[in-house]
Amino acid sequence: MTKCHRTGKAIHFTDGALVNARRLSRDMTEVEKKIWYHLRRQNMGVKFRKQVPLGNYIADFASFDPKLIIELNGGQHADDVTYDVQRDAWLKK
């Protein structure tokens, strides 16, 4: 278990998820870049983070207050519907 450097709250994720999240954050798709631009630009009173490791999964965009996750399912997800269903069920817990 790791603690958030800003809030001190516990964050639960695997080491592999953290490494992968950093890579995904650096190598975002064009669609992710556009959505990230708008999420950061809008003053909605909600702070989003990109490529957030949560357990064994990585959320494309997440806010912890309120609890909100935005997942973009592009072509890379078309072949593995079972994975998406398992991920969605885990994230809804």
C-alpha positions as a Markdown table, in Angstrom:
| # | Residue | x | y | z |
|---|---|---|---|---|
| 1 | Met | 0.0 | 0.0 | 0.0 |
| 2 | Thr | 1.2 | 3.5 | -0.9 |
| 3 | Lys | 0.1 | 6.8 | 0.5 |
| 4 | Cys | -0.7 | 9.8 | -1.7 |
| 5 | His | 2.0 | 12.4 | -1.4 |
| 6 | Arg | -0.6 | 15.2 | -1.3 |
| 7 | Thr | -3.4 | 13.9 | 0.9 |
| 8 | Gly | -1.6 | 11.1 | 2.9 |
| 9 | Lys | -4.5 | 8.8 | 2.1 |
| 10 | Ala | -3.9 | 5.2 | 1.3 |
| 11 | Ile | -3.8 | 4.3 | -2.4 |
| 12 | His | -4.1 | 0.7 | -3.5 |
| 13 | Phe | -2.5 | -0.4 | -6.7 |
| 14 | Thr | 0.1 | -2.9 | -7.9 |
| 15 | Asp | 3.7 | -1.9 | -8.8 |
| 16 | Gly | 3.1 | -3.0 | -12.4 |
| 17 | Ala | 0.0 | -0.8 | -12.6 |
| 18 | Leu | 2.1 | 2.2 | -11.5 |
| 19 | Val | 4.8 | 1.6 | -14.1 |
| 20 | Asn | 2.2 | 1.0 | -16.8 |
| 21 | Ala | 0.2 | 4.1 | -15.8 |
| 22 | Arg | 3.3 | 6.3 | -16.1 |
| 23 | Arg | 3.9 | 4.9 | -19.6 |
| 24 | Leu | 0.2 | 5.4 | -20.6 |
| 25 | Ser | 0.2 | 9.0 | -19.2 |
| 26 | Arg | 3.3 | 9.8 | -21.3 |
| 27 | Asp | 1.9 | 8.1 | -24.5 |
| 28 | Met | -1.7 | 9.2 | -24.6 |
| 29 | Thr | -3.8 | 8.7 | -27.7 |
| 30 | Glu | -5.1 | 11.7 | -29.6 |
| 31 | Val | -8.6 | 11.2 | -28.2 |
| 32 | Glu | -7.2 | 11.0 | -24.6 |
| 33 | Lys | -5.2 | 14.2 | -25.2 |
| 34 | Lys | -8.3 | 16.1 | -26.4 |
| 35 | Ile | -10.4 | 14.9 | -23.5 |
| 36 | Trp | -7.6 | 15.7 | -21.0 |
| 37 | Tyr | -7.3 | 19.2 | -22.5 |
| 38 | His | -11.0 | 19.8 | -21.9 |
| 39 | Leu | -11.0 | 18.2 | -18.4 |
| 40 | Arg | -8.1 | 20.4 | -17.3 |
| 41 | Arg | -9.4 | 23.5 | -19.1 |
| 42 | Gln | -13.0 | 23.4 | -17.7 |
| 43 | Asn | -13.5 | 25.0 | -14.3 |
| 44 | Met | -16.0 | 22.5 | -13.0 |
| 45 | Gly | -14.8 | 22.3 | -9.5 |
| 46 | Val | -13.7 | 18.8 | -10.0 |
| 47 | Lys | -10.0 | 17.9 | -10.2 |
| 48 | Phe | -9.2 | 15.0 | -12.5 |
| 49 | Arg | -6.0 | 12.9 | -12.7 |
| 50 | Lys | -5.0 | 11.0 | -15.9 |
| 51 | Gln | -4.0 | 7.3 | -16.1 |
| 52 | Val | -4.8 | 6.5 | -12.4 |
| 53 | Pro | -3.7 | 3.1 | -11.1 |
| 54 | Leu | -6.5 | 1.4 | -9.1 |
| 55 | Gly | -5.7 | -2.1 | -8.0 |
| 56 | Asn | -4.7 | -4.1 | -11.1 |
| 57 | Tyr | -6.4 | -1.6 | -13.4 |
| 58 | Ile | -5.7 | 1.9 | -14.8 |
| 59 | Ala | -8.5 | 4.4 | -15.1 |
| 60 | Asp | -8.1 | 6.8 | -18.1 |
| 61 | Phe | -9.3 | 9.7 | -15.9 |
| 62 | Ala | -10.4 | 9.8 | -12.3 |
| 63 | Ser | -11.5 | 12.2 | -9.7 |
| 64 | Phe | -11.5 | 11.2 | -6.0 |
| 65 | Asp | -13.8 | 14.0 | -4.9 |
| 66 | Pro | -16.4 | 13.3 | -6.1 |
| 67 | Lys | -15.7 | 9.6 | -7.0 |
| 68 | Leu | -15.8 | 9.6 | -10.7 |
| 69 | Ile | -14.0 | 7.6 | -13.4 |
| 70 | Ile | -14.0 | 8.2 | -17.1 |
| 71 | Glu | -13.0 | 5.2 | -19.2 |
| 72 | Leu | -12.4 | 5.5 | -23.0 |
| 73 | Asn | -12.9 | 2.2 | -24.7 |
| 74 | Gly | -11.3 | 2.4 | -28.1 |
| 75 | Gly | -10.2 | -0.3 | -30.6 |
| 76 | Gln | -7.8 | -1.9 | -28.1 |
| 77 | His | -10.7 | -3.0 | -26.0 |
| 78 | Ala | -12.9 | -4.5 | -28.8 |
| 79 | Asp | -11.2 | -7.9 | -28.6 |
| 80 | Asp | -11.4 | -8.4 | -24.9 |
| 81 | Val | -15.0 | -7.7 | -23.7 |
| 82 | Thr | -14.5 | -10.1 | -20.7 |
| 83 | Tyr | -11.6 | -7.9 | -19.4 |
| 84 | Asp | -13.8 | -4.8 | -19.6 |
| 85 | Val | -16.6 | -6.4 | -17.7 |
| 86 | Gln | -14.3 | -7.6 | -15.0 |
| 87 | Arg | -12.6 | -4.2 | -14.8 |
| 88 | Asp | -15.9 | -2.3 | -14.6 |
| 89 | Ala | -17.2 | -4.6 | -11.9 |
| 90 | Trp | -14.1 | -4.1 | -9.8 |
| 91 | Leu | -14.1 | -0.3 | -10.2 |
| 92 | Lys | -17.7 | -0.1 | -9.2 |
| 93 | Lys | -16.9 | -1.7 | -5.8 |
